[in-house]
Amino acid sequence: MMKNYYEGYSDKVEVDELPSCLFCQKEAQYNSKTQADLWCYLCEDCFMEYGLGLGPDEAQMLVLKSKNKGASSA
């Protein structure tokens, strides 16, 4: 039986603070793979332009721990 490497995957990851977007320095909302096959932090606009979409091999949404208190993780 093959191991499921994506078991327990979530499209959201909690962070203490939001980093800056690699391209424009705005607040990043994603840790994403880009069209150039590089992983970096991206804001919403740059994610729409350079990101590949959400998924185990593509990106995760960044969520502030303080704003995610009491919310169920998906």
CHARMM-style PDB file with segment names, atoms N, HN, CA, C and O in Angstrom:
ATOM      1  N   MET     1       0.838  -1.186   0.000  1.00  0.00      PROA
ATOM      2  CA  MET     1       0.000   0.000   0.000  1.00  0.00      PROA
ATOM      3  C   MET     1       0.882   1.248   0.000  1.00  0.00      PROA
ATOM      4  O   MET     1       1.836   1.343   0.772  1.00  0.00      PROA
ATOM      5  N   MET     2       0.559   2.191  -0.862  1.00  0.00      PROA
ATOM      6  HN  MET     2      -0.216   2.114  -1.489  1.00  0.00      PROA
ATOM      7  CA  MET     2       1.341   3.432  -0.947  1.00  0.00      PROA
ATOM      8  C   MET     2       0.987   4.380   0.190  1.00  0.00      PROA
ATOM      9  O   MET     2      -0.161   4.454   0.628  1.00  0.00      PROA
ATOM     10  N   LYS     3       1.985   5.092   0.650  1.00  0.00      PROA
ATOM     11  HN  LYS     3       2.918   5.032   0.295  1.00  0.00      PROA
ATOM     12  CA  LYS     3       1.775   6.077   1.708  1.00  0.00      PROA
ATOM     13  C   LYS     3       1.070   7.305   1.129  1.00  0.00      PROA
ATOM     14  O   LYS     3       1.419   7.772   0.045  1.00  0.00      PROA
ATOM     15  N   ASN     4       0.082   7.823   1.851  1.00  0.00      PROA
ATOM     16  HN  ASN     4      -0.203   7.443   2.731  1.00  0.00      PROA
ATOM     17  CA  ASN     4      -0.621   9.037   1.434  1.00  0.00      PROA
ATOM     18  C   ASN     4       0.116  10.240   2.021  1.00  0.00      PROA
ATOM     19  O   ASN     4      -0.044  10.549   3.203  1.00  0.00      PROA
ATOM     20  N   TYR     5       0.913  10.913   1.211  1.00  0.00      PROA
ATOM     21  HN  TYR     5       1.042  10.662   0.252  1.00  0.00      PROA
ATOM     22  CA  TYR     5       1.716  12.041   1.677  1.00  0.00      PROA
ATOM     23  C   TYR     5       0.870  13.268   2.000  1.00  0.00      PROA
ATOM     24  O   TYR     5       1.345  14.182   2.674  1.00  0.00      PROA
ATOM     25  N   TYR     6      -0.359  13.304   1.535  1.00  0.00      PROA
ATOM     26  HN  TYR     6      -0.745  12.562   0.987  1.00  0.00      PROA
ATOM     27  CA  TYR     6      -1.223  14.465   1.746  1.00  0.00      PROA
ATOM     28  C   TYR     6      -2.227  14.255   2.869  1.00  0.00      PROA
ATOM     29  O   TYR     6      -3.097  15.099   3.083  1.00  0.00      PROA
ATOM     30  N   GLU     7      -2.121  13.149   3.583  1.00  0.00      PROA
ATOM     31  HN  GLU     7      -1.414  12.463   3.409  1.00  0.00      PROA
ATOM     32  CA  GLU     7      -3.014  12.891   4.699  1.00  0.00      PROA
ATOM     33  C   GLU     7      -2.857  13.997   5.741  1.00  0.00      PROA
ATOM     34  O   GLU     7      -1.743  14.312   6.158  1.00  0.00      PROA
ATOM     35  N   GLY     8      -3.962  14.574   6.151  1.00  0.00      PROA
ATOM     36  HN  GLY     8      -4.867  14.318   5.812  1.00  0.00      PROA
ATOM     37  CA  GLY     8      -3.930  15.660   7.126  1.00  0.00      PROA
ATOM     38  C   GLY     8      -3.654  17.027   6.507  1.00  0.00      PROA
ATOM     39  O   GLY     8      -3.535  18.014   7.233  1.00  0.00      PROA
ATOM     40  N   TYR     9      -3.551  17.105   5.184  1.00  0.00      PROA
ATOM     41  HN  TYR     9      -3.648  16.303   4.594  1.00  0.00      PROA
ATOM     42  CA  TYR     9      -3.299  18.380   4.509  1.00  0.00      PROA
ATOM     43  C   TYR     9      -4.426  19.363   4.782  1.00  0.00      PROA
ATOM     44  O   TYR     9      -5.600  18.993   4.817  1.00  0.00      PROA
ATOM     45  N   SER    10      -4.053  20.610   4.973  1.00  0.00      PROA
ATOM     46  HN  SER    10      -3.100  20.910   4.945  1.00  0.00      PROA
ATOM     47  CA  SER    10      -5.019  21.695   5.105  1.00  0.00      PROA
ATOM     48  C   SER    10      -4.616  22.806   4.148  1.00  0.00      PROA
ATOM     49  O   SER    10      -3.427  23.062   3.958  1.00  0.00      PROA
ATOM     50  N   ASP    11      -5.601  23.469   3.543  1.00  0.00      PROA
ATOM     51  HN  ASP    11      -6.567  23.261   3.698  1.00  0.00      PROA
ATOM     52  CA  ASP    11      -5.264  24.561   2.632  1.00  0.00      PROA
ATOM     53  C   ASP    11      -4.978  25.850   3.391  1.00  0.00      PROA
ATOM     54  O   ASP    11      -4.746  26.892   2.778  1.00  0.00      PROA
ATOM     55  N   LYS    12      -4.993  25.787   4.739  1.00  0.00      PROA
ATOM     56  HN  LYS    12      -5.181  24.941   5.237  1.00  0.00      PROA
ATOM     57  CA  LYS    12      -4.680  26.949   5.573  1.00  0.00      PROA
ATOM     58  C   LYS    12      -3.572  26.590   6.549  1.00  0.00      PROA
ATOM     59  O   LYS    12      -3.509  25.466   7.047  1.00  0.00      PROA
ATOM     60  N   VAL    13      -2.707  27.545   6.815  1.00  0.00      PROA
ATOM     61  HN  VAL    13      -2.759  28.458   6.410  1.00  0.00      PROA
ATOM     62  CA  VAL    13      -1.645  27.360   7.803  1.00  0.00      PROA
ATOM     63  C   VAL    13      -1.621  28.594   8.703  1.00  0.00      PROA
ATOM     64  O   VAL    13      -1.666  29.726   8.222  1.00  0.00      PROA
ATOM     65  N   GLU    14      -1.550  28.363  10.006  1.00  0.00      PROA
ATOM     66  HN  GLU    14      -1.513  27.443  10.397  1.00  0.00      PROA
ATOM     67  CA  GLU    14      -1.541  29.476  10.966  1.00  0.00      PROA
ATOM     68  C   GLU    14      -0.136  30.037  11.131  1.00  0.00      PROA
ATOM     69  O   GLU    14       0.841  29.292  11.213  1.00  0.00      PROA
ATOM     70  N   VAL    15      -0.050  31.358  11.178  1.00  0.00      PROA
ATOM     71  HN  VAL    15      -0.843  31.963  11.112  1.00  0.00      PROA
ATOM     72  CA  VAL    15       1.219  32.049  11.386  1.00  0.00      PROA
ATOM     73  C   VAL    15       1.044  33.106  12.472  1.00  0.00      PROA
ATOM     74  O   VAL    15      -0.063  33.598  12.691  1.00  0.00      PROA
ATOM     75  N   ASP    16       2.133  33.452  13.150  1.00  0.00      PROA
ATOM     76  HN  ASP    16       3.032  33.051  12.972  1.00  0.00      PROA
ATOM     77  CA  ASP    16       2.091  34.485  14.186  1.00  0.00      PROA
ATOM     78  C   ASP    16       1.920  35.876  13.593  1.00  0.00      PROA
ATOM     79  O   ASP    16       1.237  36.727  14.164  1.00  0.00      PROA
ATOM     80  N   GLU    17       2.545  36.096  12.446  1.00  0.00      PROA
ATOM     81  HN  GLU    17       3.099  35.405  11.982  1.00  0.00      PROA
ATOM     82  CA  GLU    17       2.384  37.372  11.735  1.00  0.00      PROA
ATOM     83  C   GLU    17       2.497  37.118  10.244  1.00  0.00      PROA
ATOM     84  O   GLU    17       3.158  36.175   9.807  1.00  0.00      PROA
ATOM     85  N   LEU    18       1.845  37.971   9.471  1.00  0.00      PROA
ATOM     86  HN  LEU    18       1.309  38.737   9.826  1.00  0.00      PROA
ATOM     87  CA  LEU    18       1.856  37.788   8.023  1.00  0.00      PROA
ATOM     88  C   LEU    18       3.148  38.370   7.449  1.00  0.00      PROA
ATOM     89  O   LEU    18       3.497  39.514   7.740  1.00  0.00      PROA
ATOM     90  N   PRO    19       3.854  37.589   6.639  1.00  0.00      PROA
ATOM     91  CA  PRO    19       5.082  38.086   6.012  1.00  0.00      PROA
ATOM     92  C   PRO    19       4.758  39.027   4.858  1.00  0.00      PROA
ATOM     93  O   PRO    19       3.592  39.233   4.521  1.00  0.00      PROA
ATOM     94  N   SER    20       5.782  39.585   4.267  1.00  0.00      PROA
ATOM     95  HN  SER    20       6.729  39.417   4.541  1.00  0.00      PROA
ATOM     96  CA  SER    20       5.622  40.469   3.107  1.00  0.00      PROA
ATOM     97  C   SER    20       5.665  39.661   1.818  1.00  0.00      PROA
ATOM     98  O   SER    20       6.369  38.656   1.713  1.00  0.00      PROA
ATOM     99  N   CYS    21       4.904  40.118   0.855  1.00  0.00      PROA
ATOM    100  HN  CYS    21       4.332  40.933   0.940  1.00  0.00      PROA
ATOM    101  CA  CYS    21       4.908  39.516  -0.476  1.00  0.00      PROA
ATOM    102  C   CYS    21       6.296  39.689  -1.098  1.00  0.00      PROA
ATOM    103  O   CYS    21       6.880  40.771  -1.030  1.00  0.00      PROA
ATOM    104  N   LEU    22       6.815  38.634  -1.694  1.00  0.00      PROA
ATOM    105  HN  LEU    22       6.341  37.755  -1.749  1.00  0.00      PROA
ATOM    106  CA  LEU    22       8.132  38.684  -2.309  1.00  0.00      PROA
ATOM    107  C   LEU    22       8.206  39.694  -3.452  1.00  0.00      PROA
ATOM    108  O   LEU    22       9.249  40.306  -3.679  1.00  0.00      PROA
ATOM    109  N   PHE    23       7.096  39.867  -4.169  1.00  0.00      PROA
ATOM    110  HN  PHE    23       6.248  39.370  -3.984  1.00  0.00      PROA
ATOM    111  CA  PHE    23       7.110  40.732  -5.343  1.00  0.00      PROA
ATOM    112  C   PHE    23       6.828  42.206  -5.048  1.00  0.00      PROA
ATOM    113  O   PHE    23       7.512  43.076  -5.586  1.00  0.00      PROA
ATOM    114  N   CYS    24       5.837  42.504  -4.206  1.00  0.00      PROA
ATOM    115  HN  CYS    24       5.281  41.797  -3.769  1.00  0.00      PROA
ATOM    116  CA  CYS    24       5.417  43.901  -4.036  1.00  0.00      PROA
ATOM    117  C   CYS    24       5.534  44.414  -2.602  1.00  0.00      PROA
ATOM    118  O   CYS    24       5.307  45.600  -2.359  1.00  0.00      PROA
ATOM    119  N   GLN    25       5.879  43.558  -1.657  1.00  0.00      PROA
ATOM    120  HN  GLN    25       6.063  42.595  -1.854  1.00  0.00      PROA
ATOM    121  CA  GLN    25       6.056  43.901  -0.239  1.00  0.00      PROA
ATOM    122  C   GLN    25       4.762  44.167   0.520  1.00  0.00      PROA
ATOM    123  O   GLN    25       4.814  44.547   1.690  1.00  0.00      PROA
ATOM    124  N   LYS    26       3.586  43.978  -0.117  1.00  0.00      PROA
ATOM    125  HN  LYS    26       3.544  43.670  -1.068  1.00  0.00      PROA
ATOM    126  CA  LYS    26       2.325  44.063   0.622  1.00  0.00      PROA
ATOM    127  C   LYS    26       2.253  42.878   1.571  1.00  0.00      PROA
ATOM    128  O   LYS    26       3.095  41.983   1.509  1.00  0.00      PROA
ATOM    129  N   GLU    27       1.257  42.862   2.448  1.00  0.00      PROA
ATOM    130  HN  GLU    27       0.572  43.589   2.499  1.00  0.00      PROA
ATOM    131  CA  GLU    27       1.048  41.748   3.369  1.00  0.00      PROA
ATOM    132  C   GLU    27       0.662  40.501   2.569  1.00  0.00      PROA
ATOM    133  O   GLU    27      -0.279  40.533   1.776  1.00  0.00      PROA
ATOM    134  N   ALA    28       1.387  39.411   2.781  1.00  0.00      PROA
ATOM    135  HN  ALA    28       2.152  39.385   3.425  1.00  0.00      PROA
ATOM    136  CA  ALA    28       1.134  38.167   2.044  1.00  0.00      PROA
ATOM    137  C   ALA    28      -0.029  37.403   2.665  1.00  0.00      PROA
ATOM    138  O   ALA    28      -0.221  37.420   3.880  1.00  0.00      PROA
ATOM    139  N   GLN    29      -0.793  36.741   1.821  1.00  0.00      PROA
ATOM    140  HN  GLN    29      -0.637  36.728   0.833  1.00  0.00      PROA
ATOM    141  CA  GLN    29      -1.877  35.875   2.279  1.00  0.00      PROA
ATOM    142  C   GLN    29      -1.651  34.421   1.885  1.00  0.00      PROA
ATOM    143  O   GLN    29      -2.439  33.553   2.259  1.00  0.00      PROA
ATOM    144  N   TYR    30      -0.584  34.142   1.134  1.00  0.00      PROA
ATOM    145  HN  TYR    30       0.056  34.847   0.830  1.00  0.00      PROA
ATOM    146  CA  TYR    30      -0.348  32.787   0.639  1.00  0.00      PROA
ATOM    147  C   TYR    30       1.127  32.409   0.714  1.00  0.00      PROA
ATOM    148  O   TYR    30       2.004  33.256   0.545  1.00  0.00      PROA
ATOM    149  N   ASN    31       1.391  31.135   0.968  1.00  0.00      PROA
ATOM    150  HN  ASN    31       0.679  30.446   1.105  1.00  0.00      PROA
ATOM    151  CA  ASN    31       2.692  30.522   0.744  1.00  0.00      PROA
ATOM    152  C   ASN    31       2.473  29.682  -0.495  1.00  0.00      PROA
ATOM    153  O   ASN    31       1.792  28.658  -0.443  1.00  0.00      PROA
ATOM    154  N   SER    32       3.044  30.107  -1.609  1.00  0.00      PROA
ATOM    155  HN  SER    32       3.598  30.939  -1.651  1.00  0.00      PROA
ATOM    156  CA  SER    32       2.630  29.549  -2.891  1.00  0.00      PROA
ATOM    157  C   SER    32       3.792  29.203  -3.804  1.00  0.00      PROA
ATOM    158  O   SER    32       4.844  29.841  -3.785  1.00  0.00      PROA
ATOM    159  N   LYS    33       3.567  28.175  -4.598  1.00  0.00      PROA
ATOM    160  HN  LYS    33       2.712  27.657  -4.614  1.00  0.00      PROA
ATOM    161  CA  LYS    33       4.465  27.854  -5.691  1.00  0.00      PROA
ATOM    162  C   LYS    33       4.079  28.787  -6.840  1.00  0.00      PROA
ATOM    163  O   LYS    33       2.896  29.038  -7.068  1.00  0.00      PROA
ATOM    164  N   THR    34       5.063  29.293  -7.553  1.00  0.00      PROA
ATOM    165  HN  THR    34       6.025  29.090  -7.369  1.00  0.00      PROA
ATOM    166  CA  THR    34       4.783  30.205  -8.660  1.00  0.00      PROA
ATOM    167  C   THR    34       4.963  29.498 -10.000  1.00  0.00      PROA
ATOM    168  O   THR    34       5.396  28.347 -10.057  1.00  0.00      PROA
ATOM    169  N   GLN    35       4.627  30.194 -11.058  1.00  0.00      PROA
ATOM    170  HN  GLN    35       4.275  31.129 -11.012  1.00  0.00      PROA
ATOM    171  CA  GLN    35       4.779  29.667 -12.404  1.00  0.00      PROA
ATOM    172  C   GLN    35       6.246  29.354 -12.708  1.00  0.00      PROA
ATOM    173  O   GLN    35       6.538  28.531 -13.575  1.00  0.00      PROA
ATOM    174  N   ALA    36       7.170  30.011 -11.995  1.00  0.00      PROA
ATOM    175  HN  ALA    36       6.933  30.680 -11.291  1.00  0.00      PROA
ATOM    176  CA  ALA    36       8.607  29.773 -12.176  1.00  0.00      PROA
ATOM    177  C   ALA    36       9.093  28.598 -11.315  1.00  0.00      PROA
ATOM    178  O   ALA    36      10.299  28.361 -11.232  1.00  0.00      PROA
ATOM    179  N   ASP    37       8.172  27.857 -10.670  1.00  0.00      PROA
ATOM    180  HN  ASP    37       7.194  28.050 -10.737  1.00  0.00      PROA
ATOM    181  CA  ASP    37       8.472  26.703  -9.837  1.00  0.00      PROA
ATOM    182  C   ASP    37       9.230  27.082  -8.559  1.00  0.00      PROA
ATOM    183  O   ASP    37       9.970  26.263  -8.013  1.00  0.00      PROA
ATOM    184  N   LEU    38       9.050  28.310  -8.085  1.00  0.00      PROA
ATOM    185  HN  LEU    38       8.450  28.976  -8.528  1.00  0.00      PROA
ATOM    186  CA  LEU    38       9.641  28.785  -6.836  1.00  0.00      PROA
ATOM    187  C   LEU    38       8.538  28.953  -5.802  1.00  0.00      PROA
ATOM    188  O   LEU    38       7.434  29.383  -6.135  1.00  0.00      PROA
ATOM    189  N   TRP    39       8.832  28.613  -4.545  1.00  0.00      PROA
ATOM    190  HN  TRP    39       9.729  28.263  -4.275  1.00  0.00      PROA
ATOM    191  CA  TRP    39       7.892  28.832  -3.458  1.00  0.00      PROA
ATOM    192  C   TRP    39       8.188  30.171  -2.814  1.00  0.00      PROA
ATOM    193  O   TRP    39       9.347  30.482  -2.539  1.00  0.00      PROA
ATOM    194  N   CYS    40       7.148  30.980  -2.565  1.00  0.00      PROA
ATOM    195  HN  CYS    40       6.207  30.727  -2.788  1.00  0.00      PROA
ATOM    196  CA  CYS    40       7.349  32.266  -1.900  1.00  0.00      PROA
ATOM    197  C   CYS    40       6.026  32.744  -1.298  1.00  0.00      PROA
ATOM    198  O   CYS    40       4.963  32.184  -1.565  1.00  0.00      PROA
ATOM    199  N   TYR    41       6.120  33.784  -0.486  1.00  0.00      PROA
ATOM    200  HN  TYR    41       6.984  34.239  -0.268  1.00  0.00      PROA
ATOM    201  CA  TYR    41       4.931  34.416   0.088  1.00  0.00      PROA
ATOM    202  C   TYR    41       4.386  35.406  -0.926  1.00  0.00      PROA
ATOM    203  O   TYR    41       5.139  36.189  -1.506  1.00  0.00      PROA
ATOM    204  N   LEU    42       3.064  35.372  -1.142  1.00  0.00      PROA
ATOM    205  HN  LEU    42       2.452  34.736  -0.670  1.00  0.00      PROA
ATOM    206  CA  LEU    42       2.419  36.245  -2.116  1.00  0.00      PROA
ATOM    207  C   LEU    42       1.186  36.910  -1.525  1.00  0.00      PROA
ATOM    208  O   LEU    42       0.450  36.296  -0.753  1.00  0.00      PROA
ATOM    209  N   CYS    43       0.960  38.180  -1.894  1.00  0.00      PROA
ATOM    210  HN  CYS    43       1.557  38.679  -2.521  1.00  0.00      PROA
ATOM    211  CA  CYS    43      -0.281  38.859  -1.540  1.00  0.00      PROA
ATOM    212  C   CYS    43      -1.371  38.349  -2.483  1.00  0.00      PROA
ATOM    213  O   CYS    43      -1.088  37.575  -3.397  1.00  0.00      PROA
ATOM    214  N   GLU    44      -2.599  38.774  -2.268  1.00  0.00      PROA
ATOM    215  HN  GLU    44      -2.830  39.403  -1.525  1.00  0.00      PROA
ATOM    216  CA  GLU    44      -3.725  38.321  -3.093  1.00  0.00      PROA
ATOM    217  C   GLU    44      -3.509  38.642  -4.575  1.00  0.00      PROA
ATOM    218  O   GLU    44      -3.704  37.777  -5.429  1.00  0.00      PROA
ATOM    219  N   ASP    45      -3.109  39.878  -4.883  1.00  0.00      PROA
ATOM    220  HN  ASP    45      -2.950  40.581  -4.189  1.00  0.00      PROA
ATOM    221  CA  ASP    45      -2.929  40.282  -6.288  1.00  0.00      PROA
ATOM    222  C   ASP    45      -1.837  39.470  -6.981  1.00  0.00      PROA
ATOM    223  O   ASP    45      -2.029  38.991  -8.098  1.00  0.00      PROA
ATOM    224  N   CYS    46      -0.691  39.317  -6.314  1.00  0.00      PROA
ATOM    225  HN  CYS    46      -0.536  39.706  -5.406  1.00  0.00      PROA
ATOM    226  CA  CYS    46       0.418  38.579  -6.916  1.00  0.00      PROA
ATOM    227  C   CYS    46       0.097  37.085  -7.001  1.00  0.00      PROA
ATOM    228  O   CYS    46       0.537  36.407  -7.930  1.00  0.00      PROA
ATOM    229  N   PHE    47      -0.672  36.569  -6.027  1.00  0.00      PROA
ATOM    230  HN  PHE    47      -1.029  37.120  -5.273  1.00  0.00      PROA
ATOM    231  CA  PHE    47      -1.107  35.172  -6.089  1.00  0.00      PROA
ATOM    232  C   PHE    47      -1.972  34.949  -7.325  1.00  0.00      PROA
ATOM    233  O   PHE    47      -1.821  33.943  -8.019  1.00  0.00      PROA
ATOM    234  N   MET    48      -2.877  35.883  -7.600  1.00  0.00      PROA
ATOM    235  HN  MET    48      -3.000  36.700  -7.037  1.00  0.00      PROA
ATOM    236  CA  MET    48      -3.752  35.754  -8.769  1.00  0.00      PROA
ATOM    237  C   MET    48      -2.928  35.801 -10.061  1.00  0.00      PROA
ATOM    238  O   MET    48      -3.271  35.140 -11.042  1.00  0.00      PROA
ATOM    239  N   GLU    49      -1.853  36.574 -10.060  1.00  0.00      PROA
ATOM    240  HN  GLU    49      -1.574  37.110  -9.264  1.00  0.00      PROA
ATOM    241  CA  GLU    49      -1.035  36.711 -11.269  1.00  0.00      PROA
ATOM    242  C   GLU    49       0.005  35.597 -11.420  1.00  0.00      PROA
ATOM    243  O   GLU    49       0.202  35.086 -12.522  1.00  0.00      PROA
ATOM    244  N   TYR    50       0.674  35.213 -10.320  1.00  0.00      PROA
ATOM    245  HN  TYR    50       0.514  35.629  -9.425  1.00  0.00      PROA
ATOM    246  CA  TYR    50       1.801  34.290 -10.409  1.00  0.00      PROA
ATOM    247  C   TYR    50       1.562  32.911  -9.789  1.00  0.00      PROA
ATOM    248  O   TYR    50       2.283  31.962 -10.097  1.00  0.00      PROA
ATOM    249  N   GLY    51       0.558  32.796  -8.920  1.00  0.00      PROA
ATOM    250  HN  GLY    51      -0.027  33.567  -8.670  1.00  0.00      PROA
ATOM    251  CA  GLY    51       0.307  31.537  -8.226  1.00  0.00      PROA
ATOM    252  C   GLY    51      -0.376  30.514  -9.105  1.00  0.00      PROA
ATOM    253  O   GLY    51      -0.857  30.825 -10.195  1.00  0.00      PROA
ATOM    254  N   LEU    52      -0.412  29.270  -8.607  1.00  0.00      PROA
ATOM    255  HN  LEU    52      -0.021  29.017  -7.722  1.00  0.00      PROA
ATOM    256  CA  LEU    52      -0.986  28.173  -9.379  1.00  0.00      PROA
ATOM    257  C   LEU    52      -2.338  27.718  -8.854  1.00  0.00      PROA
ATOM    258  O   LEU    52      -3.010  26.914  -9.501  1.00  0.00      PROA
ATOM    259  N   GLY    53      -2.749  28.216  -7.697  1.00  0.00      PROA
ATOM    260  HN  GLY    53      -2.204  28.869  -7.172  1.00  0.00      PROA
ATOM    261  CA  GLY    53      -3.992  27.789  -7.067  1.00  0.00      PROA
ATOM    262  C   GLY    53      -3.690  27.106  -5.751  1.00  0.00      PROA
ATOM    263  O   GLY    53      -2.531  26.833  -5.441  1.00  0.00      PROA
ATOM    264  N   LEU    54      -4.735  26.826  -4.969  1.00  0.00      PROA
ATOM    265  HN  LEU    54      -5.677  27.048  -5.221  1.00  0.00      PROA
ATOM    266  CA  LEU    54      -4.569  26.155  -3.683  1.00  0.00      PROA
ATOM    267  C   LEU    54      -4.486  24.643  -3.884  1.00  0.00      PROA
ATOM    268  O   LEU    54      -5.156  24.087  -4.754  1.00  0.00      PROA
ATOM    269  N   GLY    55      -3.675  23.997  -3.088  1.00  0.00      PROA
ATOM    270  HN  GLY    55      -3.130  24.449  -2.382  1.00  0.00      PROA
ATOM    271  CA  GLY    55      -3.561  22.551  -3.155  1.00  0.00      PROA
ATOM    272  C   GLY    55      -2.247  22.092  -2.552  1.00  0.00      PROA
ATOM    273  O   GLY    55      -1.352  22.910  -2.335  1.00  0.00      PROA
ATOM    274  N   PRO    56      -2.111  20.806  -2.279  1.00  0.00      PROA
ATOM    275  CA  PRO    56      -0.932  20.271  -1.603  1.00  0.00      PROA
ATOM    276  C   PRO    56       0.384  20.547  -2.324  1.00  0.00      PROA
ATOM    277  O   PRO    56       1.418  20.699  -1.673  1.00  0.00      PROA
ATOM    278  N   ASP    57       0.365  20.612  -3.629  1.00  0.00      PROA
ATOM    279  HN  ASP    57      -0.475  20.488  -4.157  1.00  0.00      PROA
ATOM    280  CA  ASP    57       1.595  20.882  -4.389  1.00  0.00      PROA
ATOM    281  C   ASP    57       1.631  22.301  -4.942  1.00  0.00      PROA
ATOM    282  O   ASP    57       2.489  22.625  -5.763  1.00  0.00      PROA
ATOM    283  N   GLU    58       0.694  23.159  -4.490  1.00  0.00      PROA
ATOM    284  HN  GLU    58      -0.003  22.895  -3.823  1.00  0.00      PROA
ATOM    285  CA  GLU    58       0.587  24.478  -5.094  1.00  0.00      PROA
ATOM    286  C   GLU    58       0.649  25.630  -4.098  1.00  0.00      PROA
ATOM    287  O   GLU    58       1.469  26.533  -4.264  1.00  0.00      PROA
ATOM    288  N   ALA    59      -0.203  25.624  -3.059  1.00  0.00      PROA
ATOM    289  HN  ALA    59      -0.870  24.890  -2.925  1.00  0.00      PROA
ATOM    290  CA  ALA    59      -0.217  26.762  -2.134  1.00  0.00      PROA
ATOM    291  C   ALA    59      -1.047  26.463  -0.899  1.00  0.00      PROA
ATOM    292  O   ALA    59      -1.897  25.573  -0.884  1.00  0.00      PROA
ATOM    293  N   GLN    60      -0.764  27.242   0.134  1.00  0.00      PROA
ATOM    294  HN  GLN    60      -0.073  27.965   0.122  1.00  0.00      PROA
ATOM    295  CA  GLN    60      -1.588  27.267   1.341  1.00  0.00      PROA
ATOM    296  C   GLN    60      -1.873  28.723   1.679  1.00  0.00      PROA
ATOM    297  O   GLN    60      -1.042  29.608   1.473  1.00  0.00      PROA
ATOM    298  N   MET    61      -3.079  28.946   2.208  1.00  0.00      PROA
ATOM    299  HN  MET    61      -3.755  28.228   2.376  1.00  0.00      PROA
ATOM    300  CA  MET    61      -3.483  30.276   2.650  1.00  0.00      PROA
ATOM    301  C   MET    61      -2.905  30.525   4.047  1.00  0.00      PROA
ATOM    302  O   MET    61      -2.941  29.639   4.900  1.00  0.00      PROA
ATOM    303  N   LEU    62      -2.379  31.719   4.277  1.00  0.00      PROA
ATOM    304  HN  LEU    62      -2.351  32.439   3.583  1.00  0.00      PROA
ATOM    305  CA  LEU    62      -1.842  32.090   5.580  1.00  0.00      PROA
ATOM    306  C   LEU    62      -2.939  32.716   6.424  1.00  0.00      PROA
ATOM    307  O   LEU    62      -3.656  33.600   5.956  1.00  0.00      PROA
ATOM    308  N   VAL    63      -3.074  32.261   7.668  1.00  0.00      PROA
ATOM    309  HN  VAL    63      -2.492  31.542   8.048  1.00  0.00      PROA
ATOM    310  CA  VAL    63      -4.094  32.761   8.580  1.00  0.00      PROA
ATOM    311  C   VAL    63      -3.411  33.144   9.886  1.00  0.00      PROA
ATOM    312  O   VAL    63      -2.641  32.365  10.448  1.00  0.00      PROA
ATOM    313  N   LEU    64      -3.700  34.351  10.361  1.00  0.00      PROA
ATOM    314  HN  LEU    64      -4.326  34.984   9.905  1.00  0.00      PROA
ATOM    315  CA  LEU    64      -3.134  34.773  11.645  1.00  0.00      PROA
ATOM    316  C   LEU    64      -3.698  33.930  12.774  1.00  0.00      PROA
ATOM    317  O   LEU    64      -4.910  33.725  12.845  1.00  0.00      PROA
ATOM    318  N   LYS    65      -2.837  33.437  13.662  1.00  0.00      PROA
ATOM    319  HN  LYS    65      -1.852  33.604  13.605  1.00  0.00      PROA
ATOM    320  CA  LYS    65      -3.296  32.641  14.796  1.00  0.00      PROA
ATOM    321  C   LYS    65      -4.310  33.417  15.630  1.00  0.00      PROA
ATOM    322  O   LYS    65      -5.312  32.848  16.064  1.00  0.00      PROA
ATOM    323  N   SER    66      -4.070  34.696  15.860  1.00  0.00      PROA
ATOM    324  HN  SER    66      -3.256  35.158  15.508  1.00  0.00      PROA
ATOM    325  CA  SER    66      -4.961  35.505  16.688  1.00  0.00      PROA
ATOM    326  C   SER    66      -6.342  35.664  16.061  1.00  0.00      PROA
ATOM    327  O   SER    66      -7.326  35.825  16.784  1.00  0.00      PROA
ATOM    328  N   LYS    67      -6.437  35.622  14.732  1.00  0.00      PROA
ATOM    329  HN  LYS    67      -5.638  35.492  14.145  1.00  0.00      PROA
ATOM    330  CA  LYS    67      -7.728  35.780  14.049  1.00  0.00      PROA
ATOM    331  C   LYS    67      -8.432  34.449  13.848  1.00  0.00      PROA
ATOM    332  O   LYS    67      -9.600  34.421  13.460  1.00  0.00      PROA
ATOM    333  N   ASN    68      -7.741  33.347  14.103  1.00  0.00      PROA
ATOM    334  HN  ASN    68      -6.792  33.369  14.418  1.00  0.00      PROA
ATOM    335  CA  ASN    68      -8.305  32.029  13.856  1.00  0.00      PROA
ATOM    336  C   ASN    68      -8.744  31.345  15.147  1.00  0.00      PROA
ATOM    337  O   ASN    68      -9.125  30.175  15.109  1.00  0.00      PROA
ATOM    338  N   LYS    69      -8.705  32.022  16.273  1.00  0.00      PROA
ATOM    339  HN  LYS    69      -8.396  32.972  16.305  1.00  0.00      PROA
ATOM    340  CA  LYS    69      -9.099  31.435  17.557  1.00  0.00      PROA
ATOM    341  C   LYS    69     -10.569  31.029  17.501  1.00  0.00      PROA
ATOM    342  O   LYS    69     -11.432  31.820  17.121  1.00  0.00      PROA
ATOM    343  N   GLY    70     -10.835  29.799  17.882  1.00  0.00      PROA
ATOM    344  HN  GLY    70     -10.134  29.156  18.190  1.00  0.00      PROA
ATOM    345  CA  GLY    70     -12.201  29.326  17.935  1.00  0.00      PROA
ATOM    346  C   GLY    70     -12.763  28.863  16.612  1.00  0.00      PROA
ATOM    347  O   GLY    70     -13.838  28.265  16.582  1.00  0.00      PROA
ATOM    348  N   ALA    71     -12.070  29.120  15.518  1.00  0.00      PROA
ATOM    349  HN  ALA    71     -11.197  29.606  15.543  1.00  0.00      PROA
ATOM    350  CA  ALA    71     -12.555  28.675  14.203  1.00  0.00      PROA
ATOM    351  C   ALA    71     -12.090  27.248  13.952  1.00  0.00      PROA
ATOM    352  O   ALA    71     -10.996  26.861  14.363  1.00  0.00      PROA
ATOM    353  N   SER    72     -12.905  26.491  13.294  1.00  0.00      PROA
ATOM    354  HN  SER    72     -13.794  26.806  12.960  1.00  0.00      PROA
ATOM    355  CA  SER    72     -12.507  25.125  12.980  1.00  0.00      PROA
ATOM    356  C   SER    72     -11.563  25.149  11.789  1.00  0.00      PROA
ATOM    357  O   SER    72     -11.741  25.944  10.866  1.00  0.00      PROA
ATOM    358  N   SER    73     -10.564  24.283  11.810  1.00  0.00      PROA
ATOM    359  HN  SER    73     -10.420  23.637  12.560  1.00  0.00      PROA
ATOM    360  CA  SER    73      -9.622  24.242  10.707  1.00  0.00      PROA
ATOM    361  C   SER    73     -10.174  23.354   9.607  1.00  0.00      PROA
ATOM    362  O   SER    73     -10.767  22.307   9.868  1.00  0.00      PROA
ATOM    363  N   ALA    74      -9.970  23.791   8.373  1.00  0.00      PROA
ATOM    364  HN  ALA    74      -9.489  24.641   8.160  1.00  0.00      PROA
ATOM    365  CA  ALA    74     -10.483  23.026   7.229  1.00  0.00      PROA
ATOM    366  C   ALA    74      -9.355  22.552   6.368  1.00  0.00      PROA
ATOM    367  OT1 ALA    74      -9.586  21.890   5.357  1.00  0.00      PROA
TER     368      ALA     74
END
